[in-house]
Structures are given as C-alpha cells and as structure tokens.
C-alpha cells in the first residue's frame, strides 16, 4: 500500500498535509463543545446565573460546531482531490505497464485479470485513500485528545471506557483474522466473472449458433453464485460490528450514568454540582473515544480488500518485462531479415515449437511460409516484431539483432498485419493511420492505401474515410476488416511487411487482385507472408515449408514441387494435377 502511495506528487502530499491540519482543527473544535456543555450545565444549576451567561456559552458552542463543519468541508475537498489523482496516476501506470508487456506476461495475468486490476482494484484503493484521509487521521487524533481530556476526571469512569475500548479491539481483531483471507478470493472470483462475461460477449455468434445460451448462463450463474456466497459471508461477518458497536456505546453511556448516580448520591452538595458537570463532559468525551474507534472500524472494513487490491496492482507494476528494450535505432542494412539457427519454445513448455531455423531475406524479396496447422508458421513470424524472444539463435533485422533495437525503432521498420484483423472504434481514417501521432499520413495516402488493399468500394459505400467503425469492427465483414488491416500497414510505408495469414478471409478474385497491386506497390519492400493457400504464395521468391517446427523445404514453387514431398502434398490438396504440371512446365 505504502509503495503505491510513494507515487503521489508533491502537490498531492501538500494536499494531504492540509487534510491533517484541518482534521486537527475539526477535532479541536468538536472537543471544545463538551466544555461549553459542562459550563452551561453548571450555570443552569447555580443560583444567580443569568440567561446572558448561558446564551454566551451556547454561542461559543454554535461557533465551534460551525467551525468544525467548515473544517470538515475543507478536509473532504482536499481528500477527494488526493484520492482522484491517485486513481488517475495509478490507472495510467498500470495501463502503460501492461502496454510494455510481452505475450508471456499477458498470458500469465490473463486479460480479464488485467482489466480488473486496472479498474476495480484501483477503485478499492482510491476509496480507502478518500476515506482514510478523513477517518484514519481523525480517529487517532480524536481518541488521543479525548483520552487526555478525561484522564484524571474519575478513575472508575476511565476504567469503564477502557473496558469498552478493549471489547471493540478484540472484536475487530477476530473479524480481521476471519475476513482478511476471504477478500483475496473475492478479487479472484471477480476476475473469473469478468472472464466469463468477456467470453460471452466476444463469442456471442458462436454461442447463438450452437444454442449454447443456457450453457453459458449456467456457467455465469455458477461463478456469480460463488462470488455472491463469499460476499454474503463477508458482509454477514462484518455486519456483526454494527450491533456490537451499538451495544458497547449504549453500555458505556449507561455505565457512566449509573456510576455517576452512585457518586453523586454519596457526595456533598458542592461536590454533587461538580460531579454532575464532570459526568456530562465525561459522557461526551467517552462517546468521542468510541466514535474514533467507530471511524477506524469503517476503515478496517475497507482496508482488507484495498490491501489485497494494492498487492494485485503492485504485482503488475513490479513485474519485470521479458521483452527488454535495446538502444539501437538504425540498422546496418536496409530491408533484410535473417534467422540464424533459431529455436523457440513457449515459456513453461517442454518441447520446442521451432527447431534450428535459418534463412535470409534481402530487400525487395518476398518470402512465404507454409505448413500444416500447428507447424509453427505464425510463431516464426511473431519472433520478428518480438512478441516473443527466441530461445536459441538470433533474429536479425537490417543486420542487427532484434533484441538490440529500441522497440519503437524496430516497430517503425515493420508493417505488421495480424492473423486476426484488429479494428478499433473510431473512423476508417483513424484505423488506417493508427499510430501516426504526428499526422504525417495525408488523406491522399490513406485513399491510396485503401485502393491498393481493395477496400475502395466498401469504404465508399460506408461514406468515405470518415465513416464510423465500431469496436472490434462489428459493422464490417471479415474480409473488409482484413483489407483495412492491410491498408493500415501500407499507409505506414515500412521497409518490411509481415502478413500473418492476412488473406484468408478474402475470396480468390480479391486475393489475386490485391496481391498483384501489392506487389507493384511494395516492389522495393521486403515481404514476409504466412499463408494456407498455395495460390497466395506460389509467386514468392522463396518459400519455407514447416512441419512440426522444422524447415523441411526451402526454395521456389517449382523447386519445392520437385524436391519437397510435404509441399507437394499441400499443393495436391489445393490444386489439380494439371495445374501443378502447368506450373512445373511454365
């Protein structure tokens, strides 16, 4: 918790000190009120007292009450400022940290958990800070001040107050021991609920297509029921505090007045008057002591969950990234990609996904990767932009190991089109120019990129480049999303294009025309293409055939038809014998 608070700025620390100052003023004025109450009590019972004297003391009481109210407003204002600022900087820090994570860290935490940590967990800590600056500071100051005030008044009354405080402390301790471990489980169950909700929303089409609504509903209800039962247990346990608090306060008040009645009954006339005034003051101060502990109880109710949330936030912020930033900003060559004896296995996996892959792509060349499902094509291509780092060997871009590059510089060289087209909420223009913070891509360039990507017709029907796109591109078809993703890479005008099975949603005609236009447009750029279709890659300068993570063939389409059994089998499954013979004889 304190590690998180260290992130506060000097301005916010000053605001926190202002809270401490005005809380002290608030407590001082609240504790002055019983003194005036005592004086009024004595004046009422003293013969010869005037109404003016009583009203004067009453006026002082009102001034103290009003001053205390103003101080409370000031404390509330600055506490809200500090809490809101904390929430802002912490959410930003978590978001930025997650943005620097590699795929390894994302999988470790899970997407749903990272969302919960960025939102729900930060809110829990923020609420504690907002309340804490008012209650945590006020409670000990008020308790200490009130105890000092009542010390020496009467030992029997003091003992009664001490017993009440001990009962409260024991109750709080027991409840914290029982409840604290449960709050960690609450956050985990919240993660699980978020995960199921997210799956339901993203997979709604499949769910409906398979009539699995009831199945998903049962899964959600099961997770929801577990969270409800745990929350119910926590609330029931914490609910014990309120009746115990009422019982202790009522018991203490009754004890003070019973003890006071006994003492007054035994005292002489002069002492009776003083004892009566002391009883009123002591009763007020004792209630202030208990109110202090009541404020602390409110914090204790919030603290366990906030503490768990703080630990979860720090787990993210303290997580060391597996992908380290380098310091090289420019390569030794232009447009080259080279794999040197690259082997790779996923974190915690026993078997290698890729084994001893070596090849080089020169500027302007097109290299394609093909193989059966699970052969390692996408894994191989994802090593270039460093979504993962190689386990053994080296990946060089422009003659420099990708691990040595500044990530920003490496990404500027590459134009990446993912296997699953990603469209953001906004406009067509914002999606095509995504990442162009300097607004260097003109409208003409955008239209040109869309035209090359064969998206001109559907973008025109949508209303042009300023047409709206919904979150995840739900108002676009799969092929339209792929073409916009390709246009995004084209508009960037990189040295090296990476197409990770980015043509799969296109029909054969659109695929053919797009590749033809793309070849003209990117003739000076290097192209790395992962594909399932032979027709998409047969014109590549070099084709790598992967099987179980091993390169079993490398060469042109013709060469592989002659020399690579795996490639020929893939080709025969997609093309007729006459087409293959035509390719061999061409």
Buried (B, 14 or more C-beta within 10 A) or exposed (E): BEEBBEEBEEEBEEBBEBBBBBBBBBBBBBBBBBBBBBBBBBBEEEEEEEEEBBEBBBEBBEBBBEBBEEBBEBBBEBBBBBBBBBBEBBBEBBEEBBEEBBBBBEEBBBBBBBBBBBBBBBBBBBBBBBBBBBBBBBBEBBBEBBBEBBEEBBEEBBEBBEBBBEBBEEBBEEBBEBBBEBBBBBBBBBBBBBBBBBBBEEBEEEBEEEEBEEEBEEBBEEBBEBBEEBBEBBEEBBEEBEEBBEEBBEBBBEBBBEBBEEBBEEBEEEEBBEBBBBBBBBBBBBBBBBBBBBBBBBBBBBBBBBBBBBBBBBBBBEBEEBBEBBEBEEBEBBBBBBBBEBBBBBEEEEEBBBBBBEBEBBBBBBBBBBBBEEBBBBBBBBBBBBBBBBBBBBBBBBEBBBBBBBBEBBBBBBBBBBBEBBBEEBBBBBBBBBEBEEEEBEEEBBBBBBBBBBBBEBBEEBEBBEBEBEEBBEBBEEBBBBBBBBBBBBBBBBBBBBBBBBBBBBEEEBBBEBBEBBEEBBEEBBBBBBBBBBBBBBBBBBBBBBBBBBBBBBBBBEBBBEEBEBBBEBBBEEBEEEBBEEBEEE
